[in-house]
Amino acid sequence: MLPKHEPQSKFGRWLLKYRLKIILFSFIVLIPVIFVIALYVGDYLKYKNVDFDGNTTSYFQSTYITLEAETNHQIINLETNEVIIQIKLIDYLIPEYYDDTDGHYTFKVRQTVKTGKHVHEISAKFIIQTDWINAKSNVTTVPMTTTFGTNRKISFNHVLPQSPLWFVNVTDPYLYVELEYHVELALDQEETVTHYFRTYLGDITPTTVTDEITEAENQES
């Protein structure tokens, strides 16, 4: 019969003495905590991917906001080495009920090719999608022009805000854009370039709201 092994260190003796309590604590506290963390991380990562008709990515370039001098409208700027795409949020409607079908976001878009750059066939695909929950629009191809012309309405029939998990509140979606164009190179060669951008729409004031505020201020003065 082998002699009973006794730990030599105080910590070892403490572990041996309280081993059952430690195992019980692990089951009651540590395992649920690990499960909850895995649940949060899983949901967060799941909706970070955006699918543009088969082109799936989770890496996006940043955009920046400028103000249009004449109207004070906010403009979302998507800038690359060759072009600048500018987007105005005109208005939006978030459905109040799950069976509503008139939810949407409306945009105006224009393109500018930088001086000395030679590009053609500029195209853009828009998706409106949230973090944390399965709420997204269909992929919408938006034609490019050099002026803010026709309104482009994208259906978004999802009720917001939602709280899918404790301490998580989804209030507004993001606008995701896939921008693609051809760059002319030397010797009659060309290169197809694709960029991906992301903008949080909760930070953007629709132009209709800005116009109403401006009109009210003018009436008061």
Secondary structure, DSSP 4 states (H G I P E B T S, - for coil): -PPPP--SSHHHHHHHHTHHHHHHHIIIIIHHHHHHHHHHHHHHHHTT-EEETTEEE---B--EEEE-TTT--EEEEEE-SSEEEEEEEEEEE--SSTT----EEEEEEEEEEPTT--EEEEEEEEEEE-SSSS-BPPPEEE---SS--S-EEEE------EEEETTEEE---EEEEEEEEEEE-STT-EEEEEEEEEEEGGG---HHHHHHHHHHHHHH-
